[in-house]
Amino acid sequence: MPISSVYRYTIRLSVLGLIACALFISGCVGGLSPQAELDAAQSMMELSDAFASIREEQAIMQEEIDSLMQLVARQDSLIRRVADFTG
């Protein structure tokens, strides 16, 4: 499995875990005071911000992985040329 696939799988599991926590929190909120409902809404907003942050970090890491893969490919080509030249 390529690194990017493993990383995507890990991110998806993290996101699913956060969603499960959010659903659990929202299910426990029923019948609580208005302040508790406001606190739960604030928690949901914080979860939304966390999701956005995770997506942003994943995009940055994916760019870094792609860049490193290109660098390795260039180095591999250079090593092959040097090896062919030295025979």
MDAnalysis code that builds the backbone (N, CA, C; Angstrom):
import MDAnalysis as mda
import numpy as np

u = mda.Universe.empty(261, n_residues=87, atom_resindex=np.repeat(np.arange(87), 3), trajectory=True)
u.add_TopologyAttr("name", ["N", "CA", "C"] * 87)
u.add_TopologyAttr("resid", np.arange(1, 88))
u.add_TopologyAttr("resname", ["MET", "PRO", "ILE", "SER", "SER", "VAL", "TYR", "ARG", "TYR", "THR", "ILE", "ARG", "LEU", "SER", "VAL", "LEU", "GLY", "LEU", "ILE", "ALA", "CYS", "ALA", "LEU", "PHE", "ILE", "SER", "GLY", "CYS", "VAL", "GLY", "GLY", "LEU", "SER", "PRO", "GLN", "ALA", "GLU", "LEU", "ASP", "ALA", "ALA", "GLN", "SER", "MET", "MET", "GLU", "LEU", "SER", "ASP", "ALA", "PHE", "ALA", "SER", "ILE", "ARG", "GLU", "GLU", "GLN", "ALA", "ILE", "MET", "GLN", "GLU", "GLU", "ILE", "ASP", "SER", "LEU", "MET", "GLN", "LEU", "VAL", "ALA", "ARG", "GLN", "ASP", "SER", "LEU", "ILE", "ARG", "ARG", "VAL", "ALA", "ASP", "PHE", "THR", "GLY"])
u.atoms.positions = np.array([
    [0.849, -1.169, 0.000],
    [0.000, 0.000, 0.000],
    [0.901, 1.241, 0.000],
    [0.726, 2.167, -0.924],
    [1.543, 3.374, -0.937],
    [1.339, 4.200, 0.327],
    [2.317, 5.019, 0.610],
    [2.265, 5.836, 1.822],
    [1.020, 6.706, 1.834],
    [0.693, 7.296, 0.701],
    [-0.457, 8.195, 0.673],
    [-1.752, 7.462, 1.010],
    [-1.869, 6.200, 0.589],
    [-3.071, 5.428, 0.902],
    [-3.166, 5.135, 2.395],
    [-2.040, 4.796, 3.002],
    [-2.020, 4.527, 4.441],
    [-2.381, 5.798, 5.202],
    [-1.826, 6.916, 4.772],
    [-2.099, 8.183, 5.449],
    [-3.568, 8.559, 5.306],
    [-4.123, 8.394, 4.119],
    [-5.538, 8.701, 3.911],
    [-6.417, 7.820, 4.788],
    [-6.066, 6.540, 4.898],
    [-6.825, 5.610, 5.733],
    [-6.788, 6.072, 7.187],
    [-5.611, 6.491, 7.671],
    [-5.469, 6.959, 9.043],
    [-6.304, 8.208, 9.274],
    [-6.263, 9.134, 8.315],
    [-7.045, 10.367, 8.442],
    [-8.532, 10.037, 8.470],
    [-8.962, 9.132, 7.604],
    [-10.385, 8.767, 7.570],
    [-10.825, 8.164, 8.895],
    [-9.977, 7.307, 9.477],
    [-10.328, 6.731, 10.775],
    [-10.425, 7.818, 11.838],
    [-9.516, 8.783, 11.811],
    [-9.552, 9.879, 12.781],
    [-10.827, 10.692, 12.616],
    [-11.166, 11.001, 11.380],
    [-12.362, 11.790, 11.116],
    [-13.607, 11.021, 11.543],
    [-13.651, 9.736, 11.236],
    [-14.803, 8.931, 11.643],
    [-14.921, 8.870, 13.166],
    [-13.785, 8.800, 13.851],
    [-13.804, 8.812, 15.306],
    [-14.346, 10.117, 15.853],
    [-13.930, 11.230, 15.240],
    [-14.438, 12.529, 15.674],
    [-15.928, 12.660, 15.400],
    [-16.370, 12.147, 14.263],
    [-17.799, 12.187, 13.941],
    [-18.591, 11.359, 14.955],
    [-18.060, 10.193, 15.299],
    [-18.744, 9.347, 16.279],
    [-18.848, 10.058, 17.626],
    [-17.772, 10.737, 18.021],
    [-17.812, 11.500, 19.283],
    [-18.835, 12.621, 19.204],
    [-18.879, 13.300, 18.078],
    [-19.836, 14.399, 17.915],
    [-21.264, 13.882, 17.993],
    [-21.529, 12.762, 17.347],
    [-22.877, 12.193, 17.395],
    [-23.240, 11.749, 18.808],
    [-22.264, 11.187, 19.510],
    [-22.505, 10.771, 20.885],
    [-22.828, 11.980, 21.760],
    [-22.046, 13.041, 21.596],
    [-22.278, 14.259, 22.385],
    [-23.645, 14.835, 22.073],
    [-23.982, 14.898, 20.783],
    [-25.280, 15.478, 20.422],
    [-26.433, 14.606, 20.921],
    [-26.241, 13.296, 20.991],
    [-27.280, 12.414, 21.509],
    [-27.472, 12.561, 23.006],
    [-26.394, 12.877, 23.707],
    [-26.467, 13.047, 25.162],
    [-27.026, 14.402, 25.562],
    [-27.112, 15.321, 24.627],
    [-27.527, 16.682, 24.933],
    [-29.043, 16.797, 25.093],
    [-29.780, 15.883, 24.522],
    [-31.236, 15.976, 24.555],
    [-31.788, 16.185, 25.955],
    [-32.646, 17.200, 26.146],
    [-33.280, 17.458, 27.431],
    [-32.414, 18.211, 28.416],
    [-31.281, 18.733, 27.986],
    [-30.418, 19.478, 28.893],
    [-30.776, 20.960, 28.874],
    [-30.166, 21.680, 29.749],
    [-30.422, 23.116, 29.856],
    [-29.923, 23.852, 28.609],
    [-30.453, 25.050, 28.396],
    [-29.993, 25.836, 27.240],
    [-28.484, 26.085, 27.255],
    [-27.901, 26.264, 28.449],
    [-26.448, 26.476, 28.531],
    [-25.703, 25.229, 28.062],
    [-26.196, 24.063, 28.450],
    [-25.565, 22.822, 28.013],
    [-25.679, 22.667, 26.501],
    [-26.819, 23.080, 25.947],
    [-26.993, 23.018, 24.497],
    [-26.030, 23.977, 23.796],
    [-25.829, 25.152, 24.379],
    [-24.862, 26.096, 23.813],
    [-23.445, 25.530, 23.886],
    [-23.125, 24.881, 24.999],
    [-21.808, 24.256, 25.137],
    [-21.616, 23.158, 24.094],
    [-22.669, 22.377, 23.874],
    [-22.588, 21.311, 22.875],
    [-22.419, 21.905, 21.476],
    [-23.126, 22.997, 21.196],
    [-22.987, 23.660, 19.893],
    [-21.569, 24.188, 19.722],
    [-21.008, 24.731, 20.797],
    [-19.623, 25.211, 20.747],
    [-18.668, 24.059, 20.482],
    [-18.927, 22.927, 21.112],
    [-18.092, 21.738, 20.874],
    [-18.171, 21.294, 19.423],
    [-19.361, 21.355, 18.855],
    [-19.529, 20.982, 17.445],
    [-18.752, 21.933, 16.538],
    [-18.774, 23.214, 16.857],
    [-18.010, 24.188, 16.073],
    [-16.510, 23.897, 16.178],
    [-16.064, 23.552, 17.379],
    [-14.659, 23.219, 17.568],
    [-14.289, 21.966, 16.778],
    [-15.204, 20.980, 16.740],
    [-14.963, 19.784, 15.941],
    [-14.874, 20.128, 14.457],
    [-15.717, 21.025, 14.013],
    [-15.679, 21.463, 12.622],
    [-14.336, 22.109, 12.303],
    [-13.862, 22.935, 13.211],
    [-12.548, 23.568, 13.025],
    [-11.438, 22.516, 13.010],
    [-11.574, 21.501, 13.873],
    [-10.571, 20.434, 13.911],
    [-10.566, 19.661, 12.595],
    [-11.751, 19.387, 12.038],
    [-11.826, 18.699, 10.738],
    [-11.119, 19.509, 9.659],
    [-11.374, 20.806, 9.644],
    [-10.747, 21.673, 8.649],
    [-9.232, 21.669, 8.814],
    [-8.784, 21.688, 10.038],
    [-7.348, 21.662, 10.312],
    [-6.728, 20.343, 9.857],
    [-7.415, 19.245, 10.116],
    [-6.915, 17.936, 9.695],
    [-6.822, 17.871, 8.171],
    [-7.844, 18.369, 7.489],
    [-7.830, 18.372, 6.021],
    [-6.672, 19.209, 5.489],
    [-6.449, 20.363, 6.119],
    [-5.365, 21.247, 5.687],
    [-3.999, 20.573, 5.898],
    [-3.812, 19.964, 7.069],
    [-2.561, 19.267, 7.349],
    [-2.349, 18.110, 6.380],
    [-3.414, 17.397, 6.064],
    [-3.314, 16.277, 5.132],
    [-2.889, 16.767, 3.752],
    [-3.431, 17.885, 3.314],
    [-3.069, 18.433, 2.005],
    [-1.599, 18.855, 1.983],
    [-1.150, 19.479, 3.050],
    [0.258, 19.894, 3.129],
    [1.172, 18.678, 3.111],
    [0.834, 17.668, 3.891],
    [1.658, 16.456, 3.936],
    [1.664, 15.746, 2.588],
    [0.529, 15.723, 1.916],
    [0.469, 15.080, 0.607],
    [1.368, 15.811, -0.390],
    [1.381, 17.144, -0.338],
    [2.274, 17.915, -1.196],
    [3.734, 17.588, -0.897],
    [4.074, 17.463, 0.390],
    [5.437, 17.125, 0.769],
    [5.817, 15.734, 0.273],
    [4.908, 14.781, 0.399],
    [5.160, 13.419, -0.080],
    [5.376, 13.427, -1.580],
    [4.528, 14.141, -2.317],
    [4.677, 14.213, -3.772],
    [6.013, 14.835, -4.157],
    [6.395, 15.887, -3.452],
    [7.663, 16.551, -3.716],
    [8.838, 15.613, -3.456],
    [8.774, 14.885, -2.348],
    [9.843, 13.939, -2.016],
    [9.911, 12.803, -3.033],
    [8.770, 12.353, -3.514],
    [8.767, 11.288, -4.521],
    [9.417, 11.771, -5.817],
    [9.169, 13.027, -6.202],
    [9.812, 13.581, -7.389],
    [11.320, 13.698, -7.184],
    [11.729, 14.109, -5.996],
    [13.142, 14.230, -5.692],
    [13.831, 12.870, -5.762],
    [13.223, 11.858, -5.206],
    [13.787, 10.508, -5.243],
    [13.880, 10.012, -6.683],
    [12.873, 10.298, -7.488],
    [12.904, 9.880, -8.893],
    [14.052, 10.558, -9.630],
    [14.278, 11.838, -9.386],
    [15.402, 12.548, -10.017],
    [16.728, 11.959, -9.577],
    [16.870, 11.702, -8.276],
    [18.112, 11.128, -7.770],
    [18.339, 9.742, -8.347],
    [17.290, 8.966, -8.479],
    [17.396, 7.629, -9.063],
    [17.881, 7.719, -10.507],
    [17.320, 8.669, -11.247],
    [17.741, 8.851, -12.643],
    [19.211, 9.261, -12.710],
    [19.617, 10.155, -11.826],
    [21.006, 10.605, -11.802],
    [21.941, 9.456, -11.454],
    [21.578, 8.650, -10.489],
    [22.407, 7.503, -10.101],
    [22.531, 6.527, -11.265],
    [21.440, 6.301, -11.979],
    [21.501, 5.393, -13.135],
    [22.406, 5.948, -14.225],
    [22.325, 7.251, -14.480],
    [23.203, 7.858, -15.488],
    [24.661, 7.742, -15.101],
    [24.952, 8.008, -13.833],
    [26.336, 7.897, -13.363],
    [26.812, 6.449, -13.462],
    [25.949, 5.520, -13.087],
    [26.312, 4.104, -13.167],
    [26.541, 3.686, -14.614],
    [25.712, 4.154, -15.545],
    [25.896, 3.852, -16.961],
    [27.170, 4.475, -17.496],
    [27.484, 5.672, -17.039],
    [28.676, 6.376, -17.508],
    [29.951, 5.683, -17.033],
    [29.955, 5.236, -15.756],
    [31.136, 4.595, -15.205],
    [31.244, 3.136, -15.632],
    [30.147, 2.607, -16.109],
    [30.068, 1.293, -16.691],
    [30.401, 0.171, -15.821],
])
